Amino acid sequence: MIAENLTGLGGVADAQAAGCSAEVFLFPLRLAGADGGPVRATARITPHAR
């Protein structure tokens, strides 16, 4: 999957740099007859265990 034009990723990069785990989810919008379309992108940040 190719995801372009994502914004607001600074928080995800900062969390990873701090040792947290980051999962990114892409939920595509189904469009009949299309081979691409917009997605709702979300991220889950899990703090590292201390």
C-alpha positions in Angstrom: 0.0 0.0 0.0 1.3 3.5 -0.8 0.2 6.3 1.5 0.9 9.9 0.3 0.4 13.3 1.7 0.2 12.2 5.4 0.5 15.1 7.9 1.1 15.3 11.6 3.6 12.5 11.8 6.0 14.5 14.0 4.3 13.0 17.1 4.7 9.5 15.8 8.4 10.1 15.1 9.0 11.7 18.5 7.3 8.7 20.2 9.5 6.3 18.4 12.6 8.3 19.2 11.6 8.1 22.9 11.5 4.3 22.6 7.7 3.9 22.3 6.0 1.5 20.0 3.9 2.9 17.1 1.4 1.2 15.0 -0.1 2.9 12.0 -3.5 1.9 10.6 -4.9 2.9 7.2 -8.6 2.5 6.6 -9.4 2.9 2.9 -12.7 4.2 1.5 -14.2 1.7 -0.9 -15.0 3.2 -4.2 -16.6 1.0 -6.9 -14.4 0.6 -9.9 -11.5 2.5 -8.5 -8.0 1.2 -8.0 -7.1 3.8 -5.3 -8.8 6.2 -3.0 -8.5 8.2 0.3 -7.8 6.6 3.6 -8.3 7.5 7.2 -4.9 7.1 8.8 -4.6 6.7 12.5 -1.7 5.7 14.8 -1.6 4.0 18.2 1.4 4.9 20.4 2.3 2.4 23.2 4.7 3.7 25.9 7.7 1.6 26.5 7.7 -0.5 29.7 9.8 0.9 32.6 
